[in-house]
Amino acid sequence: MEAGPPGSSRPTELGPCLSGQRGADQAASASLQSAARAQLGRHPLAVAAVLPAGGCGERMGVPTPKQFCPILERPLISYTLQALERVFWIKDIVVVVTGENMEVMKSIIQKYQHKRISLVEAGVTRHRSIFNGLKALAEDQLNCKLSKPEIVIIHDAVRPFVEEDILLKVVTAAKEHGAAGAIRPLVSTVISPSADGCLDHSLERARHRASEMPQAFLFDVIYEAYQQVTYKRDLYAAESIVKERISQEVCVITDTKEDNKHVSHLLEEVLKSELNHVKVTSEALCHAGRDLQQIILDQCYNFVCVNVMTSDLQETQKLLSILEESHLSILYPVVVVSVHFLDFKLVPPSQKMENLMQIREFAKEVKKRNIWLCGLLISYPQDEQKLQESLRQGAIIIASLIKERNSGLVGQLLIA
């Protein structure tokens, strides 16, 4: 504390007013921050920040993305950039923004004279956007104009109230432990629901914390993690896209008997309601399968073979033979569901089960050609209303088999 002018009891410059235990804690915290700043000064760390700003404001329900919403006639993101620019030891600030908002962001930087800012185009998800921001700082990327930092801070573009002491703490902790992030005590009650949506138990708030921004990481650690996770996510996304594409058409196979044609037509209609936007066609196994060959050539990967009042697999075997003899290069598994409508009162259980259990052996053989066969037993009551219910339950199972393409169900006999 500096001495004031003669006759004055007030100091020229006021210091922090600390009292009691709280004051002691604040003094200790201030001392640690001063020590950390001094350490950064002696051993300067290369620190950069990545701000994902590619959101579209969907959750807010406003046409303008919230990072560009004006607060006191100034875009919100400008305040966040200003807060980071005040921290002299953050060398580079990478803002990740969508291509359509790139010019808007450039005009904000120019108007408010922001410094040390680099712009990167956002990805389709927040994960992708952050990864793009990290790649802008990586040495292994072509045309990289920024130097790789030792520590990278990841912060939300819409959180302007970030203070240097918090940034300093997470950076210092990340330097020591590899990763660090801000947390705060839980205020709201957090519950865990049961499977039926009722309260199972509530968490003890004193034992848990809410994760917040900013977060900081050793750059090499977080960059490698994003490379690995992004690769796995891309594989999963590609698999999902392929599954979605090859589930867009289903062919219902039946013979020319009137009962079979009637039930096949009913099943076809129910499948259309279960598989939205999916093309469902029906064909008969006749004329040596010429029509079916054309369907296969048109890249249909899903077949439902309908058998009414029989547990015989003869029609299914015909279909499998046609698929095997097609000599097509099947890149993705073809799903074949052998559906059997049986009146359990008329067909002896021992007879129907003995025949249908042969499906396992057939499934083993055709799986070598990437054809996944499974069976489905559906009750065929004489009452029309009960038949509709059986059809609906069967259609749900068929839709799941086609969409999920679970190899664990190959050769299994399911019951609707």
Phi, psi and omega in degrees: 000127180276151179287146180271181179293159181305137178082000180253139178264356181263143177288156177294322182233123182283134173261179179294137180267109186240139178211148175066196182295321179299318179296322178295319178296317180295321179296318179296319179297317179297322179295318179296319179296319179297319179296320180294318178298319179297321179294319177297325179292319181286320181234078187299129176269145172276109185240134175230165179231143176241126179243103174291123182225041183258008181294156182251002178076021184298317182292331178283339180072030179239152182291333181265128175306140190298334179293341179254001178293136183282134172239115186054045175066022178225134182301142183303319183296333179296323178294321179295317178297320179299319180296321180284325180295332179292341180272103190295333185275001170272111188283313184231143177237114182259119178255124182257116187224152180293156181301323182289340179253009183298315181293324177299316181294321178297320180293326177294317179299317181290316184295319184258010172054048177285145183241161176062027184256133172237140182254138179227143180284138183285162174264188183282343177229166177299319178303313180295323181296315179297319179298319177298321177295320178294321180296331178294342181255358186271142182285339184276003180263138179293148178060028178284119183263349182255151178274147182291129179275164172276323179236139175237134176261133173247124185220153179282136181292344183256019178240085185281343185272062178247127185258157184298325183295325177292316178300318181296319181295315182290325178293315179297318179292323178294323177300322183276319189251349181100329180202147179202156179205158179283144176226164175215156178296150176286136177254313180281157175283131180251125183245158174245115182277157175276177183298331181269010176087002178269166180292124175266305174196163176250147181282148176281109188301327183295338183263357184233160179225154175267131179280135182229174170262152008275163172234151181225149184215151163298128188301315183299326181292309184288327180292316178296320179298316180293325177298313182292313183293320181296320178298316180293320179295322179295320178297316180296317180296319179296319179297320179295320179295317179297314179301317181297318184292314185279001176259012186275353180217134179232133178249121178267120184258134178212170174263190187269002179294144184297318180300316180296317181296321180295311181293321179299319179296317179297316180296321179300317180294319180291322178298323179298325179284330180278324181254086181298140177062023179251134179280120179245120179239165178228144180218154176257145178279081181217172180054042177057024174073026182297317178295322180294322178301320179294322178297319178296317179298332179277013174067049171267129185243013184220125182227137177240113182262116186266128177232122184251128177058035174208142175259008180288145181257019185298313181295322178295321178297321177300314180298316180297322179296318179297318179295319181291326183274000182290340179058027176273148174278101184273104182283328182239152183296135174270128180264125176239122178248115178271105186261130181236116176268115183229139171273108187298342180279334185262327182261122180302133181304320182297322181293312184292324182287323180298317180290315186290334180292347176293347184298332180297316181294318178298319182297321180298319183290311186285342178296335178296336178260018179065035175249121183259112183253135171215161183249153179221122180258122183238133178295137181241075181286159180284334180288127185296322181294317178293327178296319178299321179294319177297319179297318181296316179296320178295320180296324178298317180293316180299316179300320180293318179299321182286317183287316186278327180050058183274114182294339180292345181262002179295130180083001181271150175254113182260154180235125180277000000 
